[in-house]
Amino acid sequence: QVQLIESGGGLVQAGGSLRLSCAASGRTFSRYTMGWFRQAPGKEREFVAAITWGAGTYYADSVKGRFTISRDNAKNTHYLQMYSLKPEDTAVYYCAADSRRPWSTEVNSDEFDSWGQGTQVTVSS
């Protein structure tokens, strides 16, 4: 497994922007698909975005066009840039790694096996 530490959450007004960061341990970060999930109060955790080792990106329909996932392999870090935030984006955001399938080009939300501690994002109306 990979150790992950998130940062960058906070309180923002609707229409605003935030960038989340997730720093990973180890020297094999570049091989893994990395992702972001979120969980709102009273709801199940849901997939937000993922980026493969080859920088292929995938998004939930609810964030497509507003969120951008990226990675910096030299820094062992991946990011979630969030624009045009809405109150319904309020949730605890978790970064995740699919460390059991290095070099995979397929994203499967059930395969993520390493998780960060979560960071709160609150969007006020």
C-alpha positions in Angstrom: 0.0 0.0 0.0 0.9 3.7 -0.4 0.7 6.3 2.3 -1.3 9.4 1.2 -1.6 12.8 2.8 -4.2 15.3 1.5 -4.2 19.1 1.8 -6.0 22.1 0.5 -9.6 21.8 1.6 -11.5 24.6 3.1 -14.5 26.9 2.9 -15.4 28.7 -0.4 -18.3 30.5 -1.8 -20.3 29.0 -4.6 -18.6 29.8 -7.9 -15.2 29.8 -6.3 -12.2 27.5 -6.7 -10.0 25.2 -4.6 -7.1 23.0 -5.3 -6.5 19.8 -3.4 -3.2 18.1 -3.2 -2.2 14.5 -2.3 1.3 13.6 -1.5 2.3 9.9 -1.7 5.1 7.9 -0.1 7.4 5.6 -2.0 9.3 5.5 -5.2 6.7 3.8 -7.4 4.1 6.5 -7.5 4.4 7.0 -11.2 3.2 3.5 -11.9 -0.2 3.8 -10.2 -3.6 5.1 -11.1 -4.5 7.9 -8.6 -7.9 9.1 -7.8 -10.2 11.3 -5.8 -13.4 10.3 -4.1 -15.8 12.3 -1.9 -18.4 11.6 0.7 -21.2 14.0 1.7 -23.1 13.7 5.0 -25.6 10.9 4.8 -24.4 9.7 1.5 -22.1 6.9 0.2 -18.6 7.7 -1.0 -18.5 8.4 -4.7 -15.9 8.5 -7.4 -14.8 12.0 -8.5 -11.8 11.6 -10.8 -8.8 9.4 -11.6 -5.6 9.7 -13.6 -3.7 6.7 -14.9 0.1 6.3 -15.0 0.0 7.5 -18.6 -2.0 10.6 -17.6 -5.3 9.3 -18.9 -8.1 11.1 -17.0 -11.6 10.1 -16.0 -14.3 12.1 -14.3 -17.7 11.7 -12.8 -20.4 13.3 -14.9 -21.2 15.6 -12.0 -17.8 17.3 -12.1 -16.9 17.0 -15.8 -15.8 20.4 -17.2 -15.4 21.9 -13.7 -12.7 19.7 -12.1 -9.3 18.8 -13.4 -7.1 16.0 -12.1 -3.3 16.1 -12.7 -0.2 14.6 -11.4 3.5 15.5 -10.9 5.5 12.3 -10.7 8.7 14.2 -9.7 6.9 15.3 -6.5 4.9 12.1 -5.9 1.8 14.3 -5.8 -1.5 14.5 -7.6 -4.0 17.3 -7.6 -7.6 18.1 -8.0 -8.3 21.6 -9.3 -11.9 22.5 -8.6 -13.6 25.4 -10.4 -17.2 26.7 -10.4 -17.9 25.0 -7.1 -21.4 24.3 -6.1 -23.0 23.7 -2.6 -23.6 20.1 -3.7 -19.8 19.7 -4.0 -19.6 19.9 -0.2 -18.1 16.7 1.1 -15.0 15.1 2.6 -12.6 14.5 -0.2 -10.3 11.5 -0.2 -7.4 10.8 -2.4 -6.7 7.2 -3.3 -4.2 4.9 -5.1 -4.7 1.8 -7.0 -1.3 0.3 -6.0 -2.1 -3.4 -6.7 -2.3 -2.9 -10.5 0.8 -0.9 -11.6 0.8 0.3 -15.2 -2.9 -0.3 -15.6 -4.8 1.7 -18.2 -8.2 0.7 -16.8 -9.9 2.7 -13.9 -12.0 0.6 -11.6 -13.2 2.5 -8.5 -13.3 -0.9 -6.6 -9.6 -1.4 -7.0 -8.3 1.6 -5.0 -6.6 0.1 -2.0 -4.8 3.1 -0.3 -6.6 6.1 1.1 -5.8 9.4 2.6 -7.3 10.7 5.7 -9.7 13.1 4.0 -10.1 16.8 3.7 -13.2 18.8 4.2 -14.5 21.0 1.3 -17.5 23.2 2.2 -19.2 25.4 -0.5 -21.5 28.0 0.8 -24.4 29.4 -1.2 
